[in-house]
Structure formats: structure tokens, C-alpha cells
């Protein structure tokens, strides 16, 4: 028997979606719809970040928001 070991990528960041909104932009050919996601990421040890992502679909907007939140984090005292 072949025993394959699968490892799950363990990350220290927890992600919470604050809001997802549909936004429109009026362009020459009509209305262009996109989504904006506001995400809060943290590691439960004092690092907190807030990110905003905007894209044509929700999944990509959330992914961009998480990336932005991890780039712009700050330390918060847990007392």
C-alpha cells in the first residue's frame, strides 16, 4: 500500500468578511458592475489588519482584500 502524506497549509491568519457590496460604474457602453469586499485579518496575538479588495467577482475581491490586510497590519494590545 502506498501511504501518501498530505499536509494542509497551516496559516496563522484568521479572516473575517466585514462587508461585500456590489458597486457600479457608468461607462460609455452602459454600467460596469464589480464587487468590493472589506476584510479583517488577524492572528489572535495582537496583529490586526484591514483590507479592501475590488474585482469583477466576489471570490477575487475577497482574495485581494486578504492580501491587502496582510500588508497593512498593526499591533494591538490584548489587555
N, C-alpha and C positions, 0 to 999 in steps of 0.2 A: 504494500500500500504506500502511496505517496502522501506524505504528510506536509502539506503546504502551510506555511505560517503566514497569516495575513495580519498586517499591522495597520491599525487605524491611525490616521494622523491626529495626534493629540495637540490641541491648541489651548493656550491659556486664556484666550479672549472669549468673553460671552457677548452675544449680540442681541440687542432688543430693538425692534422696529417701533419707532415713536409714531410716525405717520407716513402714509402713502397717498399722494394726491395726483390727480390727473390734471395736467396743465395743457393749454392750447396756445398756439402762436398763429396769428393770422398772417399768411404769406400770399404771394401773388396768385397761386393756384387754389387757394382755399385755406383750410385750417390744418395745422400740423399738430398732432397730439403727441404728448410724451408724458412720462411719469417722473415724479420727484419723491424720493424716499429720504426720510430723516432717521438716522440710525445712531444708537448709543452703544458703544463697546466699552468693556471693562474687564479687569482680571480679578476682581474681588479682593485686591490687595492694595488699592489706592490709586491705580491708574484708570483714568476715565477719559474717553474721547467721544466727540460728537462729529458725525459726518453727514454730508448731504450728497446724494447721487442723483443724477438726472439722465434718463435714457429713454429709448423708444419702447421698452418693455419693463415690467416690474422687476424681474429677476436681475437684469443687468443694472438697474438703478440701485437695488439693494446691495449688490456686489460692489459697485462704485462707492456707495455710502460707507460700507465697512472699511474699504481701503482708505478712504479719506479720514475716517475716525481713528484708524490706527496710526496715521501720520501725524495727527494733531491731538495727541493726548496730553493730559496734565495730571499731576499728583494731587490727590485729595486725602486728607487725614480721615481715618476711620473712627476717631474717638467720638 
